[in-house]
Amino acid sequence: MALLIGVWIDQKKAVLAVAGGGVTTVHSRVEAHPHWAGAQDGGGEKKFEARHAEQLNRFFDEVIAHLGAAQSLFLFGPGEAKFGLRKRLEHVKALDHVTVRIEPSDHITDAQIAAKVRELADTAA
């Protein structure tokens, strides 16, 4: 059976669950998005957006470093981070053979994440 890793991800953390294995949590250090009002003559919003994108890429790289020998990935979560991670995965040559499935999900517990990955692995077997 192919090694399936499920990744529940949002911009605050990623929970990685290996089918038949353990659960690992990776916390991000991405700044919260401020609400801008009025003119930003100093380019504050543009600077923030560039810094935010760099922080997200570092977070995605940290998550990717935990994927190891994955042969199949299940990316799920409540926001856009799962799509950002998939896009970042396209730049990792060592994981270009990995099949990726993406699905929306609400905020769920680590136990529910592990159960969902086990269920997916059982149906794939």
Phi and psi in radians as a Rosetta constraint file:
Dihedral C 1 N 2 CA 2 C 2 CIRCULARHARMONIC -1.220 0.35
Dihedral N 2 CA 2 C 2 N 3 CIRCULARHARMONIC 2.538 0.35
Dihedral C 2 N 3 CA 3 C 3 CIRCULARHARMONIC -1.284 0.35
Dihedral N 3 CA 3 C 3 N 4 CIRCULARHARMONIC 1.980 0.35
Dihedral C 3 N 4 CA 4 C 4 CIRCULARHARMONIC -1.778 0.35
Dihedral N 4 CA 4 C 4 N 5 CIRCULARHARMONIC 2.246 0.35
Dihedral C 4 N 5 CA 5 C 5 CIRCULARHARMONIC -2.123 0.35
Dihedral N 5 CA 5 C 5 N 6 CIRCULARHARMONIC 2.219 0.35
Dihedral C 5 N 6 CA 6 C 6 CIRCULARHARMONIC -1.700 0.35
Dihedral N 6 CA 6 C 6 N 7 CIRCULARHARMONIC 2.391 0.35
Dihedral C 6 N 7 CA 7 C 7 CIRCULARHARMONIC -2.210 0.35
Dihedral N 7 CA 7 C 7 N 8 CIRCULARHARMONIC 1.873 0.35
Dihedral C 7 N 8 CA 8 C 8 CIRCULARHARMONIC -1.540 0.35
Dihedral N 8 CA 8 C 8 N 9 CIRCULARHARMONIC 2.205 0.35
Dihedral C 8 N 9 CA 9 C 9 CIRCULARHARMONIC -2.480 0.35
Dihedral N 9 CA 9 C 9 N 10 CIRCULARHARMONIC 2.440 0.35
Dihedral C 9 N 10 CA 10 C 10 CIRCULARHARMONIC -2.396 0.35
Dihedral N 10 CA 10 C 10 N 11 CIRCULARHARMONIC -2.968 0.35
Dihedral C 10 N 11 CA 11 C 11 CIRCULARHARMONIC -1.377 0.35
Dihedral N 11 CA 11 C 11 N 12 CIRCULARHARMONIC -0.138 0.35
Dihedral C 11 N 12 CA 12 C 12 CIRCULARHARMONIC -1.678 0.35
Dihedral N 12 CA 12 C 12 N 13 CIRCULARHARMONIC -0.586 0.35
Dihedral C 12 N 13 CA 13 C 13 CIRCULARHARMONIC -2.805 0.35
Dihedral N 13 CA 13 C 13 N 14 CIRCULARHARMONIC 2.876 0.35
Dihedral C 13 N 14 CA 14 C 14 CIRCULARHARMONIC -2.260 0.35
Dihedral N 14 CA 14 C 14 N 15 CIRCULARHARMONIC 2.369 0.35
Dihedral C 14 N 15 CA 15 C 15 CIRCULARHARMONIC -2.008 0.35
Dihedral N 15 CA 15 C 15 N 16 CIRCULARHARMONIC 2.056 0.35
Dihedral C 15 N 16 CA 16 C 16 CIRCULARHARMONIC -1.796 0.35
Dihedral N 16 CA 16 C 16 N 17 CIRCULARHARMONIC 2.214 0.35
Dihedral C 16 N 17 CA 17 C 17 CIRCULARHARMONIC -2.163 0.35
Dihedral N 17 CA 17 C 17 N 18 CIRCULARHARMONIC 2.153 0.35
Dihedral C 17 N 18 CA 18 C 18 CIRCULARHARMONIC -1.589 0.35
Dihedral N 18 CA 18 C 18 N 19 CIRCULARHARMONIC 2.276 0.35
Dihedral C 18 N 19 CA 19 C 19 CIRCULARHARMONIC -1.047 0.35
Dihedral N 19 CA 19 C 19 N 20 CIRCULARHARMONIC 2.105 0.35
Dihedral C 19 N 20 CA 20 C 20 CIRCULARHARMONIC 1.387 0.35
Dihedral N 20 CA 20 C 20 N 21 CIRCULARHARMONIC 0.229 0.35
Dihedral C 20 N 21 CA 21 C 21 CIRCULARHARMONIC -2.380 0.35
Dihedral N 21 CA 21 C 21 N 22 CIRCULARHARMONIC -2.643 0.35
Dihedral C 21 N 22 CA 22 C 22 CIRCULARHARMONIC -1.673 0.35
Dihedral N 22 CA 22 C 22 N 23 CIRCULARHARMONIC -3.088 0.35
Dihedral C 22 N 23 CA 23 C 23 CIRCULARHARMONIC -2.106 0.35
Dihedral N 23 CA 23 C 23 N 24 CIRCULARHARMONIC 2.340 0.35
Dihedral C 23 N 24 CA 24 C 24 CIRCULARHARMONIC -2.183 0.35
Dihedral N 24 CA 24 C 24 N 25 CIRCULARHARMONIC 2.413 0.35
Dihedral C 24 N 25 CA 25 C 25 CIRCULARHARMONIC -1.961 0.35
Dihedral N 25 CA 25 C 25 N 26 CIRCULARHARMONIC 2.315 0.35
Dihedral C 25 N 26 CA 26 C 26 CIRCULARHARMONIC -2.047 0.35
Dihedral N 26 CA 26 C 26 N 27 CIRCULARHARMONIC 2.078 0.35
Dihedral C 26 N 27 CA 27 C 27 CIRCULARHARMONIC -1.622 0.35
Dihedral N 27 CA 27 C 27 N 28 CIRCULARHARMONIC 2.443 0.35
Dihedral C 27 N 28 CA 28 C 28 CIRCULARHARMONIC -1.607 0.35
Dihedral N 28 CA 28 C 28 N 29 CIRCULARHARMONIC 2.841 0.35
Dihedral C 28 N 29 CA 29 C 29 CIRCULARHARMONIC -2.075 0.35
Dihedral N 29 CA 29 C 29 N 30 CIRCULARHARMONIC 0.604 0.35
Dihedral C 29 N 30 CA 30 C 30 CIRCULARHARMONIC -1.425 0.35
Dihedral N 30 CA 30 C 30 N 31 CIRCULARHARMONIC 2.268 0.35
Dihedral C 30 N 31 CA 31 C 31 CIRCULARHARMONIC -1.162 0.35
Dihedral N 31 CA 31 C 31 N 32 CIRCULARHARMONIC 2.570 0.35
Dihedral C 31 N 32 CA 32 C 32 CIRCULARHARMONIC -1.161 0.35
Dihedral N 32 CA 32 C 32 N 33 CIRCULARHARMONIC 2.606 0.35
Dihedral C 32 N 33 CA 33 C 33 CIRCULARHARMONIC -1.401 0.35
Dihedral N 33 CA 33 C 33 N 34 CIRCULARHARMONIC 2.063 0.35
Dihedral C 33 N 34 CA 34 C 34 CIRCULARHARMONIC -1.328 0.35
Dihedral N 34 CA 34 C 34 N 35 CIRCULARHARMONIC 2.826 0.35
Dihedral C 34 N 35 CA 35 C 35 CIRCULARHARMONIC -1.747 0.35
Dihedral N 35 CA 35 C 35 N 36 CIRCULARHARMONIC 2.066 0.35
Dihedral C 35 N 36 CA 36 C 36 CIRCULARHARMONIC -1.580 0.35
Dihedral N 36 CA 36 C 36 N 37 CIRCULARHARMONIC 2.416 0.35
Dihedral C 36 N 37 CA 37 C 37 CIRCULARHARMONIC -2.295 0.35
Dihedral N 37 CA 37 C 37 N 38 CIRCULARHARMONIC 2.302 0.35
Dihedral C 37 N 38 CA 38 C 38 CIRCULARHARMONIC 1.441 0.35
Dihedral N 38 CA 38 C 38 N 39 CIRCULARHARMONIC -3.072 0.35
Dihedral C 38 N 39 CA 39 C 39 CIRCULARHARMONIC -1.227 0.35
Dihedral N 39 CA 39 C 39 N 40 CIRCULARHARMONIC 2.524 0.35
Dihedral C 39 N 40 CA 40 C 40 CIRCULARHARMONIC -2.028 0.35
Dihedral N 40 CA 40 C 40 N 41 CIRCULARHARMONIC 1.230 0.35
Dihedral C 40 N 41 CA 41 C 41 CIRCULARHARMONIC -1.071 0.35
Dihedral N 41 CA 41 C 41 N 42 CIRCULARHARMONIC -0.534 0.35
Dihedral C 41 N 42 CA 42 C 42 CIRCULARHARMONIC -1.461 0.35
Dihedral N 42 CA 42 C 42 N 43 CIRCULARHARMONIC 0.085 0.35
Dihedral C 42 N 43 CA 43 C 43 CIRCULARHARMONIC 1.276 0.35
Dihedral N 43 CA 43 C 43 N 44 CIRCULARHARMONIC 0.416 0.35
Dihedral C 43 N 44 CA 44 C 44 CIRCULARHARMONIC -0.984 0.35
Dihedral N 44 CA 44 C 44 N 45 CIRCULARHARMONIC -0.768 0.35
Dihedral C 44 N 45 CA 45 C 45 CIRCULARHARMONIC -1.206 0.35
Dihedral N 45 CA 45 C 45 N 46 CIRCULARHARMONIC -0.712 0.35
Dihedral C 45 N 46 CA 46 C 46 CIRCULARHARMONIC -1.124 0.35
Dihedral N 46 CA 46 C 46 N 47 CIRCULARHARMONIC -0.726 0.35
Dihedral C 46 N 47 CA 47 C 47 CIRCULARHARMONIC -1.118 0.35
Dihedral N 47 CA 47 C 47 N 48 CIRCULARHARMONIC -0.717 0.35
Dihedral C 47 N 48 CA 48 C 48 CIRCULARHARMONIC -1.101 0.35
Dihedral N 48 CA 48 C 48 N 49 CIRCULARHARMONIC -0.793 0.35
Dihedral C 48 N 49 CA 49 C 49 CIRCULARHARMONIC -1.045 0.35
Dihedral N 49 CA 49 C 49 N 50 CIRCULARHARMONIC -0.715 0.35
Dihedral C 49 N 50 CA 50 C 50 CIRCULARHARMONIC -1.140 0.35
Dihedral N 50 CA 50 C 50 N 51 CIRCULARHARMONIC -0.773 0.35
Dihedral C 50 N 51 CA 51 C 51 CIRCULARHARMONIC -1.147 0.35
Dihedral N 51 CA 51 C 51 N 52 CIRCULARHARMONIC -0.690 0.35
Dihedral C 51 N 52 CA 52 C 52 CIRCULARHARMONIC -1.100 0.35
Dihedral N 52 CA 52 C 52 N 53 CIRCULARHARMONIC -0.775 0.35
Dihedral C 52 N 53 CA 53 C 53 CIRCULARHARMONIC -1.076 0.35
Dihedral N 53 CA 53 C 53 N 54 CIRCULARHARMONIC -0.723 0.35
Dihedral C 53 N 54 CA 54 C 54 CIRCULARHARMONIC -1.141 0.35
Dihedral N 54 CA 54 C 54 N 55 CIRCULARHARMONIC -0.720 0.35
Dihedral C 54 N 55 CA 55 C 55 CIRCULARHARMONIC -1.126 0.35
Dihedral N 55 CA 55 C 55 N 56 CIRCULARHARMONIC -0.712 0.35
Dihedral C 55 N 56 CA 56 C 56 CIRCULARHARMONIC -1.095 0.35
Dihedral N 56 CA 56 C 56 N 57 CIRCULARHARMONIC -0.741 0.35
Dihedral C 56 N 57 CA 57 C 57 CIRCULARHARMONIC -1.097 0.35
Dihedral N 57 CA 57 C 57 N 58 CIRCULARHARMONIC -0.692 0.35
Dihedral C 57 N 58 CA 58 C 58 CIRCULARHARMONIC -1.114 0.35
Dihedral N 58 CA 58 C 58 N 59 CIRCULARHARMONIC -0.712 0.35
Dihedral C 58 N 59 CA 59 C 59 CIRCULARHARMONIC -1.096 0.35
Dihedral N 59 CA 59 C 59 N 60 CIRCULARHARMONIC -0.814 0.35
Dihedral C 59 N 60 CA 60 C 60 CIRCULARHARMONIC -1.064 0.35
Dihedral N 60 CA 60 C 60 N 61 CIRCULARHARMONIC -0.710 0.35
Dihedral C 60 N 61 CA 61 C 61 CIRCULARHARMONIC -1.100 0.35
Dihedral N 61 CA 61 C 61 N 62 CIRCULARHARMONIC -0.663 0.35
Dihedral C 61 N 62 CA 62 C 62 CIRCULARHARMONIC -1.145 0.35
Dihedral N 62 CA 62 C 62 N 63 CIRCULARHARMONIC -0.704 0.35
Dihedral C 62 N 63 CA 63 C 63 CIRCULARHARMONIC -1.128 0.35
Dihedral N 63 CA 63 C 63 N 64 CIRCULARHARMONIC -0.787 0.35
Dihedral C 63 N 64 CA 64 C 64 CIRCULARHARMONIC -1.050 0.35
Dihedral N 64 CA 64 C 64 N 65 CIRCULARHARMONIC -0.638 0.35
Dihedral C 64 N 65 CA 65 C 65 CIRCULARHARMONIC -1.085 0.35
Dihedral N 65 CA 65 C 65 N 66 CIRCULARHARMONIC -0.425 0.35
Dihedral C 65 N 66 CA 66 C 66 CIRCULARHARMONIC -1.518 0.35
Dihedral N 66 CA 66 C 66 N 67 CIRCULARHARMONIC -0.097 0.35
Dihedral C 66 N 67 CA 67 C 67 CIRCULARHARMONIC -1.364 0.35
Dihedral N 67 CA 67 C 67 N 68 CIRCULARHARMONIC -0.405 0.35
Dihedral C 67 N 68 CA 68 C 68 CIRCULARHARMONIC 0.949 0.35
Dihedral N 68 CA 68 C 68 N 69 CIRCULARHARMONIC -2.161 0.35
Dihedral C 68 N 69 CA 69 C 69 CIRCULARHARMONIC -1.703 0.35
Dihedral N 69 CA 69 C 69 N 70 CIRCULARHARMONIC 0.605 0.35
Dihedral C 69 N 70 CA 70 C 70 CIRCULARHARMONIC -1.045 0.35
Dihedral N 70 CA 70 C 70 N 71 CIRCULARHARMONIC 2.442 0.35
Dihedral C 70 N 71 CA 71 C 71 CIRCULARHARMONIC -1.930 0.35
Dihedral N 71 CA 71 C 71 N 72 CIRCULARHARMONIC -0.298 0.35
Dihedral C 71 N 72 CA 72 C 72 CIRCULARHARMONIC -2.579 0.35
Dihedral N 72 CA 72 C 72 N 73 CIRCULARHARMONIC 2.361 0.35
Dihedral C 72 N 73 CA 73 C 73 CIRCULARHARMONIC -2.123 0.35
Dihedral N 73 CA 73 C 73 N 74 CIRCULARHARMONIC 2.451 0.35
Dihedral C 73 N 74 CA 74 C 74 CIRCULARHARMONIC -2.091 0.35
Dihedral N 74 CA 74 C 74 N 75 CIRCULARHARMONIC 1.869 0.35
Dihedral C 74 N 75 CA 75 C 75 CIRCULARHARMONIC -1.767 0.35
Dihedral N 75 CA 75 C 75 N 76 CIRCULARHARMONIC 2.205 0.35
Dihedral C 75 N 76 CA 76 C 76 CIRCULARHARMONIC -2.604 0.35
Dihedral N 76 CA 76 C 76 N 77 CIRCULARHARMONIC 2.786 0.35
Dihedral C 76 N 77 CA 77 C 77 CIRCULARHARMONIC 2.805 0.35
Dihedral N 77 CA 77 C 77 N 78 CIRCULARHARMONIC 3.062 0.35
Dihedral C 77 N 78 CA 78 C 78 CIRCULARHARMONIC -1.443 0.35
Dihedral N 78 CA 78 C 78 N 79 CIRCULARHARMONIC -0.368 0.35
Dihedral C 78 N 79 CA 79 C 79 CIRCULARHARMONIC -2.131 0.35
Dihedral N 79 CA 79 C 79 N 80 CIRCULARHARMONIC -2.560 0.35
Dihedral C 79 N 80 CA 80 C 80 CIRCULARHARMONIC -1.593 0.35
Dihedral N 80 CA 80 C 80 N 81 CIRCULARHARMONIC -0.149 0.35
Dihedral C 80 N 81 CA 81 C 81 CIRCULARHARMONIC -1.051 0.35
Dihedral N 81 CA 81 C 81 N 82 CIRCULARHARMONIC -0.585 0.35
Dihedral C 81 N 82 CA 82 C 82 CIRCULARHARMONIC -1.095 0.35
Dihedral N 82 CA 82 C 82 N 83 CIRCULARHARMONIC -0.595 0.35
Dihedral C 82 N 83 CA 83 C 83 CIRCULARHARMONIC -1.303 0.35
Dihedral N 83 CA 83 C 83 N 84 CIRCULARHARMONIC -0.637 0.35
Dihedral C 83 N 84 CA 84 C 84 CIRCULARHARMONIC -1.116 0.35
Dihedral N 84 CA 84 C 84 N 85 CIRCULARHARMONIC -0.706 0.35
Dihedral C 84 N 85 CA 85 C 85 CIRCULARHARMONIC -1.132 0.35
Dihedral N 85 CA 85 C 85 N 86 CIRCULARHARMONIC -0.744 0.35
Dihedral C 85 N 86 CA 86 C 86 CIRCULARHARMONIC -1.058 0.35
Dihedral N 86 CA 86 C 86 N 87 CIRCULARHARMONIC -0.747 0.35
Dihedral C 86 N 87 CA 87 C 87 CIRCULARHARMONIC -1.102 0.35
Dihedral N 87 CA 87 C 87 N 88 CIRCULARHARMONIC -0.708 0.35
Dihedral C 87 N 88 CA 88 C 88 CIRCULARHARMONIC -1.168 0.35
Dihedral N 88 CA 88 C 88 N 89 CIRCULARHARMONIC -0.604 0.35
Dihedral C 88 N 89 CA 89 C 89 CIRCULARHARMONIC -1.079 0.35
Dihedral N 89 CA 89 C 89 N 90 CIRCULARHARMONIC -0.506 0.35
Dihedral C 89 N 90 CA 90 C 90 CIRCULARHARMONIC -1.102 0.35
Dihedral N 90 CA 90 C 90 N 91 CIRCULARHARMONIC -0.342 0.35
Dihedral C 90 N 91 CA 91 C 91 CIRCULARHARMONIC -1.650 0.35
Dihedral N 91 CA 91 C 91 N 92 CIRCULARHARMONIC 0.046 0.35
Dihedral C 91 N 92 CA 92 C 92 CIRCULARHARMONIC -1.841 0.35
Dihedral N 92 CA 92 C 92 N 93 CIRCULARHARMONIC 1.811 0.35
Dihedral C 92 N 93 CA 93 C 93 CIRCULARHARMONIC -1.048 0.35
Dihedral N 93 CA 93 C 93 N 94 CIRCULARHARMONIC -0.640 0.35
Dihedral C 93 N 94 CA 94 C 94 CIRCULARHARMONIC -1.161 0.35
Dihedral N 94 CA 94 C 94 N 95 CIRCULARHARMONIC -0.319 0.35
Dihedral C 94 N 95 CA 95 C 95 CIRCULARHARMONIC -2.003 0.35
Dihedral N 95 CA 95 C 95 N 96 CIRCULARHARMONIC 0.329 0.35
Dihedral C 95 N 96 CA 96 C 96 CIRCULARHARMONIC -1.241 0.35
Dihedral N 96 CA 96 C 96 N 97 CIRCULARHARMONIC -0.257 0.35
Dihedral C 96 N 97 CA 97 C 97 CIRCULARHARMONIC -1.528 0.35
Dihedral N 97 CA 97 C 97 N 98 CIRCULARHARMONIC -0.143 0.35
Dihedral C 97 N 98 CA 98 C 98 CIRCULARHARMONIC -1.314 0.35
Dihedral N 98 CA 98 C 98 N 99 CIRCULARHARMONIC 2.311 0.35
Dihedral C 98 N 99 CA 99 C 99 CIRCULARHARMONIC -1.467 0.35
Dihedral N 99 CA 99 C 99 N 100 CIRCULARHARMONIC 2.418 0.35
Dihedral C 99 N 100 CA 100 C 100 CIRCULARHARMONIC -2.152 0.35
Dihedral N 100 CA 100 C 100 N 101 CIRCULARHARMONIC 2.231 0.35
Dihedral C 100 N 101 CA 101 C 101 CIRCULARHARMONIC -2.029 0.35
Dihedral N 101 CA 101 C 101 N 102 CIRCULARHARMONIC 2.367 0.35
Dihedral C 101 N 102 CA 102 C 102 CIRCULARHARMONIC -2.150 0.35
Dihedral N 102 CA 102 C 102 N 103 CIRCULARHARMONIC 2.424 0.35
Dihedral C 102 N 103 CA 103 C 103 CIRCULARHARMONIC -2.608 0.35
Dihedral N 103 CA 103 C 103 N 104 CIRCULARHARMONIC 2.471 0.35
Dihedral C 103 N 104 CA 104 C 104 CIRCULARHARMONIC -1.263 0.35
Dihedral N 104 CA 104 C 104 N 105 CIRCULARHARMONIC 2.681 0.35
Dihedral C 104 N 105 CA 105 C 105 CIRCULARHARMONIC -2.729 0.35
Dihedral N 105 CA 105 C 105 N 106 CIRCULARHARMONIC 2.636 0.35
Dihedral C 105 N 106 CA 106 C 106 CIRCULARHARMONIC -1.419 0.35
Dihedral N 106 CA 106 C 106 N 107 CIRCULARHARMONIC -3.123 0.35
Dihedral C 106 N 107 CA 107 C 107 CIRCULARHARMONIC -1.248 0.35
Dihedral N 107 CA 107 C 107 N 108 CIRCULARHARMONIC 2.163 0.35
Dihedral C 107 N 108 CA 108 C 108 CIRCULARHARMONIC -2.345 0.35
Dihedral N 108 CA 108 C 108 N 109 CIRCULARHARMONIC 2.878 0.35
Dihedral C 108 N 109 CA 109 C 109 CIRCULARHARMONIC -1.336 0.35
Dihedral N 109 CA 109 C 109 N 110 CIRCULARHARMONIC 2.860 0.35
Dihedral C 109 N 110 CA 110 C 110 CIRCULARHARMONIC -1.040 0.35
Dihedral N 110 CA 110 C 110 N 111 CIRCULARHARMONIC -0.687 0.35
Dihedral C 110 N 111 CA 111 C 111 CIRCULARHARMONIC -1.113 0.35
Dihedral N 111 CA 111 C 111 N 112 CIRCULARHARMONIC -0.689 0.35
Dihedral C 111 N 112 CA 112 C 112 CIRCULARHARMONIC -1.189 0.35
Dihedral N 112 CA 112 C 112 N 113 CIRCULARHARMONIC -0.621 0.35
Dihedral C 112 N 113 CA 113 C 113 CIRCULARHARMONIC -1.100 0.35
Dihedral N 113 CA 113 C 113 N 114 CIRCULARHARMONIC -0.856 0.35
Dihedral C 113 N 114 CA 114 C 114 CIRCULARHARMONIC -1.057 0.35
Dihedral N 114 CA 114 C 114 N 115 CIRCULARHARMONIC -0.721 0.35
Dihedral C 114 N 115 CA 115 C 115 CIRCULARHARMONIC -1.132 0.35
Dihedral N 115 CA 115 C 115 N 116 CIRCULARHARMONIC -0.704 0.35
Dihedral C 115 N 116 CA 116 C 116 CIRCULARHARMONIC -1.122 0.35
Dihedral N 116 CA 116 C 116 N 117 CIRCULARHARMONIC -0.698 0.35
Dihedral C 116 N 117 CA 117 C 117 CIRCULARHARMONIC -1.191 0.35
Dihedral N 117 CA 117 C 117 N 118 CIRCULARHARMONIC -0.739 0.35
Dihedral C 117 N 118 CA 118 C 118 CIRCULARHARMONIC -1.055 0.35
Dihedral N 118 CA 118 C 118 N 119 CIRCULARHARMONIC -0.762 0.35
Dihedral C 118 N 119 CA 119 C 119 CIRCULARHARMONIC -1.076 0.35
Dihedral N 119 CA 119 C 119 N 120 CIRCULARHARMONIC -0.746 0.35
Dihedral C 119 N 120 CA 120 C 120 CIRCULARHARMONIC -1.124 0.35
Dihedral N 120 CA 120 C 120 N 121 CIRCULARHARMONIC -0.719 0.35
Dihedral C 120 N 121 CA 121 C 121 CIRCULARHARMONIC -1.135 0.35
Dihedral N 121 CA 121 C 121 N 122 CIRCULARHARMONIC -0.675 0.35
Dihedral C 121 N 122 CA 122 C 122 CIRCULARHARMONIC -1.152 0.35
Dihedral N 122 CA 122 C 122 N 123 CIRCULARHARMONIC -0.672 0.35
Dihedral C 122 N 123 CA 123 C 123 CIRCULARHARMONIC -1.278 0.35
Dihedral N 123 CA 123 C 123 N 124 CIRCULARHARMONIC -0.464 0.35
Dihedral C 123 N 124 CA 124 C 124 CIRCULARHARMONIC -1.394 0.35
Dihedral N 124 CA 124 C 124 N 125 CIRCULARHARMONIC -0.385 0.35
